Amino acid sequence: MRTTTLTTFLLLLTNLVMGQTSLQGLNLSPGNFQVGFKHYVSHDSSRTYQKIFDWNNQFMPRPIPISIWYPARRHTAEGKKMHILDYMEILKQEEEWEHLPNEQILNWFKYPNTPANQTHLKEVTTAIRDLRPANGAFPAIVYAPSLEASSIENFALCEYLASHGFVVIASPSRGHSNRYFDRDPSINMEAQARDIEFLMQEVSGLS
């Protein structure tokens, strides 16, 4: 898999669980490609970052959690498809509450802990982790999440685009020195621009 040089930026906001909408209710018709998904953490050594909930006052190279959806080769193992809960586990990692028990995810992140939302967590998505990429070159989309949001906030759209032949890459929206935005908008804008620049470099090296 290769990505083309054209990169598009999307700034959208959806919240599947909060809106209590099932995946089936979105009526998104998948394309011809199976959807592959990868999530990993890279680091920008040119900037420093503090995990404030570690309470140790230490700084580290800026972590860049990266989510990538991509066109993949067809796979018949339906049982390996991701569930919404898998994405919510990425959310708690990016919110730096990685040790939070899964049964507390809805309560902790202030989603209505209703039977409907508990059912949503079990819904099956279209993505499968770490599939072999499809052959060919594909246009790349850099997805910029909304204010202090996770890289997976709009996973249904990202899966949909990947099924139609796009590579989508995203990282969480964070402030310049920790996960929260500063009161100075210019500092926040610079942090976001540099994160997007990092993603552009990352996606250009995909193979």
VENZIZI-V952006 format. One record per backbone hydrogen bond with DSSP energy under -1.0 kcal/mol. NH is the residue of the N-H (numbers start at 1). CO is the residue of the C=O. Records with the same first field share a line. If there is no record, write none. Layout:
NH->CO + CO
//
This chain:
2->136
4->138
8->140
10->142
19->15
20->17
21->16
26->23
27->24
33->163
34->72
36->70
37->128
38->68
40->66
42->64
44->62
47->44
49->60
50->177
52->50
54->51
55->52
60->49
62->44 + 47
64->42
66->40
67->170
68->38
69->168
70->36
72->34
73->132
78->76
80->77
81->78
82->127
84->123
85->121
87->83
88->84
89->85
90->86
91->87
92->88
93->89
94->90
95->91
96->93
97->92
100->97
104->101
105->102
108->104
109->105
110->107
111->106
114->112
118->114
119->115
120->116
121->117
122->119
123->120
125->82
128->35
130->37
134->71
138->2
140->6
141->167
142->8
143->169
144->10
149->146
153->150
155->152
158->154
159->155
160->156
161->157
162->158
163->159
165->162
166->161
167->139
168->69
169->141
170->67
173->149
175->178
188->184
189->185
190->186
191->187
192->188
193->189
194->190
195->191
196->192
197->193
198->194
199->195
200->196
201->197
202->198
203->199
204->200
206->203
//
